[in-house]
Amino acid sequence: MPFADYPRMMFHRTSDPVIVQSREEEDALGSDWARTVWSAGEVPPAGPPREEPGESPEPLWPPEPAAEAFEPAPRKARRAAAKKR
């Protein structure tokens, strides 16, 4: 049985794979599509470039509260509160 070039699966780094039925359909997809699956080392991740460390903007959330806010009450105060119950 001779090898059939089509139908063939085509792969894109950010889109789901598609099946093409002819060379014309394959050409119509564009150069971002490949006959093989992209490996992580071959292509940079899609999307905007990441910022370098130290160049980040202001944080999107407030800073964490100071540790003193979470310290337990002194032992004597806890015992006195327990006796009142």
matplotlib code that plots the C-alpha trace (Angstrom):
import matplotlib.pyplot as plt

x = [0.0, 1.5, 2.0, -0.8, 0.2, -3.3, -5.4, -2.7, -2.8, -1.3, -0.1, 0.1, 1.7, -1.4, -4.3, -5.8, -4.5, -6.5, -6.7, -6.1, -7.2, -4.8, -1.6, -3.7, -5.4, -2.0, -0.6, -3.7, -2.9, 0.2, 3.8, 2.8, 1.5, 3.8, 3.6, 5.1, 4.3, 6.4, 8.7, 9.1, 12.7, 12.1, 9.7, 9.4, 6.1, 3.3, 2.2, 4.0, 7.6, 8.1, 9.6, 13.1, 13.4, 13.6, 11.6, 8.2, 5.6, 3.9, 2.2, -1.4, -2.3, -1.5, 1.5, 1.0, 0.2, 3.0, 3.7, 2.7, -0.9, -1.0, 1.0, -1.1, -2.0, 0.3, -0.1, -1.6, -4.1, -5.3, -5.6, -7.6, -9.9, -10.4, -11.3, -14.0, -15.9]
y = [0.0, 3.4, 6.1, 8.7, 12.2, 13.3, 13.5, 14.7, 16.2, 19.7, 21.2, 24.8, 25.9, 27.6, 26.1, 22.6, 20.3, 20.2, 17.7, 18.9, 17.0, 18.5, 20.5, 23.6, 23.3, 22.9, 25.9, 28.0, 27.4, 29.5, 29.1, 28.9, 25.4, 22.3, 18.6, 17.7, 18.6, 21.5, 20.6, 23.0, 23.7, 24.5, 27.4, 30.2, 30.3, 32.2, 35.4, 38.6, 38.2, 37.8, 40.6, 40.2, 39.9, 43.3, 45.0, 44.1, 46.8, 47.4, 44.3, 43.8, 42.9, 44.6, 43.5, 40.8, 42.0, 42.1, 38.9, 40.6, 40.7, 36.9, 36.3, 34.5, 36.2, 35.7, 32.5, 34.2, 36.1, 32.9, 31.0, 33.9, 34.0, 30.2, 30.4, 33.0, 30.6]
z = [0.0, -1.0, 1.6, 1.6, 2.6, 3.3, 5.5, 7.9, 11.4, 11.8, 15.1, 16.5, 19.7, 21.0, 19.1, 19.0, 16.2, 13.0, 10.2, 6.6, 3.5, 0.9, 0.4, -0.3, 3.1, 4.7, 3.0, 3.9, 7.6, 7.5, 8.8, 12.5, 11.9, 11.7, 10.8, 14.2, 17.7, 19.1, 22.0, 24.9, 23.9, 20.3, 20.6, 23.2, 25.0, 23.4, 24.9, 26.1, 27.2, 30.9, 32.9, 34.3, 38.1, 39.8, 37.1, 38.4, 39.0, 42.3, 43.7, 43.0, 46.6, 49.9, 52.0, 54.6, 58.1, 60.7, 62.6, 65.9, 64.8, 64.9, 68.2, 70.8, 74.1, 77.0, 78.9, 82.0, 80.0, 78.3, 81.6, 83.1, 80.1, 80.3, 84.0, 83.3, 81.0]

ax = plt.figure().add_subplot(projection="3d")
ax.plot(x, y, z, "-o")
ax.set_aspect("equal")
plt.show()
